[in-house]
Amino acid sequence: MPVVCGTATFSIDVWRVADHQNLQGVRLFDMMSAVMACARAPLHIRREYQIMEINVQKYLDAVTNTDFVIAEHTVKPSAVEQDGVAAALAPMVADAQTNLAAGRIMRSVVTITSAEPTTIALEAGVVNLPMADARKSPIFLGNDEIVPVRVYLTVANKFLNASGFRIDEVATADEFIANADQYGQSIVASVQEKLAHIAEEAAKPQEEVKPQTVKKTTTKRKTTRTAKKTTAKKTTTRKRTTTKKAATKKTAK
């Protein structure tokens, strides 16, 4: 990690921190040398390293076992209309910043309780998938890979699009922590745009979905009748034999 003092830059070695743990150690000799050299000048430390990284399999295990921080908030549509989207999302952004800074895997949610609720969330992840689909991560990453933790914005409402869901990457966890206000503003702008689209789609006349009538299929039972073969009774006609009586010859005397 470079320490900038005037025009001089001193290199400080930092151990890379994996698996969302806190910073583990700094070479104190190098740190003290840099500080002493800059004793009379303003000190600026540039963060040019990833401190929040995690093993893909450990992330999957944490999500599967619900071993992460969940913060849930609800807000009425009237409050969003009156106080604005930024005020409605402020607790979600603050929770995300606090938990990520502490090295925790997190999901922070705000639900707008309209007739058709809108669920807005910030999730810590490793690939562009919602936590609910985290098991698909190995399709894109190896289980043994160590990757930066990233922050994703998810919005769910049936009027949003065909799938009723959208996910967008906001930044790496490090970038988000370092510039929470900047990213908070971009999150608000993105959600405002989506809420406007949802309201526009919800206001359109909805096609009446007629209940489908299940046509009753009558199965005709085919009865096969076996005709009984009638054997015609043969009538035997007996031939009458007529015996002619023999004529008696009369003998002349």
C-alpha positions in Angstrom: 0.0 0.0 0.0 1.6 3.3 -1.0 1.9 6.1 1.5 2.1 9.5 -0.3 4.0 12.3 1.5 4.5 15.4 -0.7 6.3 14.0 -3.7 7.7 10.9 -2.0 5.9 7.6 -2.0 6.8 4.8 0.5 5.7 1.2 0.0 4.0 -0.5 2.9 3.4 -4.3 2.6 -0.1 -5.3 3.6 -1.2 -9.0 3.9 -4.1 -9.7 1.7 -7.1 -10.5 3.7 -9.3 -13.4 2.5 -12.6 -14.8 3.6 -14.0 -11.5 4.9 -11.7 -11.2 7.9 -10.3 -8.0 9.3 -6.9 -6.6 8.3 -4.4 -8.9 9.7 -1.0 -7.2 9.8 1.2 -4.5 8.5 5.0 -4.3 8.5 5.4 -1.9 11.3 9.0 -1.0 10.5 8.0 0.2 7.0 5.0 2.0 8.5 7.1 3.8 11.1 9.8 4.7 8.5 7.2 6.3 6.3 5.5 8.2 9.1 8.8 9.6 10.5 9.8 10.7 7.0 6.5 12.6 6.7 6.3 13.9 10.2 5.8 17.5 9.1 3.8 16.9 6.0 0.1 15.8 5.4 -0.3 12.1 5.2 -2.6 10.5 2.6 -3.0 6.8 2.3 -4.3 5.4 -0.9 -6.2 2.1 -0.7 -5.0 0.3 -3.8 -5.6 -3.3 -2.7 -8.5 -5.6 -2.2 -9.2 -6.3 1.5 -12.6 -8.1 1.1 -12.2 -11.3 -0.7 -13.8 -14.7 -0.1 -13.4 -18.3 -1.1 -16.3 -19.2 -3.4 -17.1 -22.4 -1.5 -17.2 -20.6 1.8 -19.5 -18.0 0.3 -21.8 -20.8 -0.9 -21.8 -22.5 2.5 -22.6 -19.2 4.2 -25.5 -18.5 1.9 -26.9 -22.1 2.0 -26.8 -22.1 5.8 -28.1 -18.6 6.1 -24.9 -17.7 7.9 -25.0 -14.0 6.9 -26.6 -10.8 8.2 -30.1 -10.0 7.0 -31.6 -6.6 7.6 -35.2 -6.0 6.5 -37.2 -2.8 6.4 -40.7 -1.9 5.2 -42.0 1.4 4.0 -45.5 2.5 2.9 -46.0 3.9 -0.6 -47.3 7.1 0.9 -44.0 7.6 2.9 -42.0 7.1 -0.3 -44.2 9.7 -2.1 -43.9 12.1 0.8 -40.3 11.7 1.9 -38.7 10.5 -1.4 -36.9 7.4 -2.5 -33.6 8.4 -0.9 -35.1 8.5 2.5 -36.8 5.1 2.0 -33.5 3.5 0.9 -31.2 5.2 3.5 -31.5 2.4 6.1 -30.7 -0.2 3.5 -27.6 1.6 2.3 -26.4 2.3 5.8 -26.9 -1.4 6.8 -24.9 -2.5 3.8 -22.1 -0.1 4.5 -21.8 -1.0 8.2 -21.8 -4.8 7.7 -19.5 -4.8 4.7 -17.0 -2.5 6.6 -17.1 -5.1 9.4 -16.3 -7.9 6.9 -19.7 -9.5 6.9 -21.6 -11.1 4.1 -25.0 -9.3 4.1 -28.4 -8.8 2.5 -30.2 -5.6 3.3 -33.8 -5.2 2.1 -36.5 -2.5 1.7 -40.0 -3.6 0.8 -42.5 -1.0 -0.4 -45.8 -2.3 0.8 -48.0 -1.3 -2.2 -50.8 -3.6 -3.5 -48.1 -5.3 -5.6 -45.1 -5.0 -3.3 -41.7 -3.9 -4.6 -38.7 -5.6 -3.0 -35.3 -3.7 -3.2 -32.2 -5.3 -1.8 -28.4 -4.8 -1.6 -26.6 -8.2 -1.5 -23.0 -9.2 -1.1 -22.1 -11.8 -3.7 -19.4 -13.2 -5.9 -21.1 -13.3 -9.3 -24.1 -11.6 -11.0 -26.6 -13.8 -9.4 -29.1 -13.2 -6.5 -28.4 -15.0 -3.2 -31.3 -17.3 -3.9 -29.5 -18.6 -7.0 -26.0 -18.7 -5.4 -25.7 -22.4 -6.0 -25.3 -21.7 -9.7 -22.1 -19.7 -9.0 -19.7 -22.7 -9.8 -21.0 -22.5 -13.3 -19.0 -19.3 -13.6 -16.4 -19.7 -11.0 -14.4 -22.5 -9.5 -15.2 -23.5 -5.9 -11.6 -23.0 -4.8 -11.3 -19.5 -6.3 -10.8 -16.5 -4.0 -12.6 -13.6 -5.5 -13.5 -10.0 -4.5 -16.9 -9.6 -2.7 -19.2 -7.5 -4.8 -22.3 -5.5 -4.0 -25.5 -6.1 -6.1 -28.7 -4.2 -6.3 -31.8 -6.3 -6.9 -35.4 -5.1 -7.6 -38.4 -7.4 -7.8 -41.9 -6.5 -8.9 -44.2 -8.2 -11.4 -44.6 -5.0 -13.5 -40.8 -4.5 -13.8 -40.2 -6.8 -16.7 -41.2 -10.2 -18.1 -39.4 -12.0 -15.3 -40.4 -9.5 -12.6 -36.8 -9.3 -11.4 -33.6 -7.4 -12.2 -30.1 -7.5 -10.7 -27.2 -5.0 -11.3 -23.7 -4.9 -10.0 -23.0 -1.7 -7.9 -19.3 -2.1 -7.1 -16.8 -4.2 -5.2 -17.3 -4.2 -1.5 -14.1 -2.1 -1.1 -15.3 0.5 -3.6 -18.7 0.7 -1.9 -17.2 1.1 1.5 -14.8 3.8 0.4 -17.5 5.7 -1.6 -20.8 4.9 0.1 -22.4 8.3 -0.5 -21.5 8.3 -4.2 -22.8 4.7 -4.7 -25.8 5.5 -2.5 -26.8 8.3 -4.9 -26.5 6.0 -8.0 -28.6 3.3 -6.2 -31.3 5.9 -5.5 -31.3 7.1 -9.1 -31.5 3.5 -10.4 -34.4 2.6 -8.1 -36.3 5.8 -9.0 -36.1 4.9 -12.7 -37.4 1.4 -12.0 -40.2 2.6 -9.7 -41.3 5.0 -12.4 -41.4 2.2 -14.9 -43.3 -0.1 -12.5 -45.9 2.7 -11.9 -46.3 3.3 -15.6 -46.9 -0.4 -16.3 -49.2 -0.9 -13.4 -51.4 2.0 -14.6 -52.0 0.3 -17.9 -55.3 -1.5 -18.3 -54.7 -5.0 -17.4 -56.1 -7.8 -19.5 -58.7 -9.7 -17.6 -57.5 -13.1 -17.1 -60.5 -15.4 -17.5 -60.5 -18.5 -15.5 -59.8 -21.4 -17.7 -62.6 -23.8 -17.9 -61.4 -27.3 -17.7 -63.2 -29.2 -20.4 -64.5 -32.4 -19.0 -63.4 -35.2 -21.1 -66.0 -38.0 -21.2 -64.3 -41.2 -21.9 -66.7 -43.4 -23.9 -66.6 -46.9 -22.7 -66.5 -49.1 -25.7 -68.5 -52.2 -25.1 -67.8 -54.9 -27.5 -70.6 -57.4 -27.7 -69.7 -60.8 -28.9 -72.6 -62.1 -31.0 -73.5 -65.6 -30.1 -73.1 -67.7 -33.1 -76.4 -69.3 -33.8 -76.0 -72.7 -35.4 -78.8 -73.3 -37.8 -80.5 -76.6 -37.0 -80.5 -78.7 -40.0 -83.9 -80.2 -40.7 -83.5 -83.6 -42.3 -86.3 -84.4 -44.7 -86.9 -88.0 -44.9 -87.6 -89.2 -48.4 -90.9 -90.9 -48.5 -90.7 -94.1 -50.3 -93.9 -95.0 -52.0 -94.3 -98.7 -52.6 -96.5 -99.4 -55.5 -98.8 -102.3 -55.0 -98.0 -105.0 -57.6 -100.8 -105.5 -60.0 -102.2 -109.1 -59.8 -102.5 -110.7 -63.2 -105.8 -112.3 -63.8 -105.4 -115.8 -65.3 -107.8 -116.8 -68.0 -109.6 -120.0 -67.5 
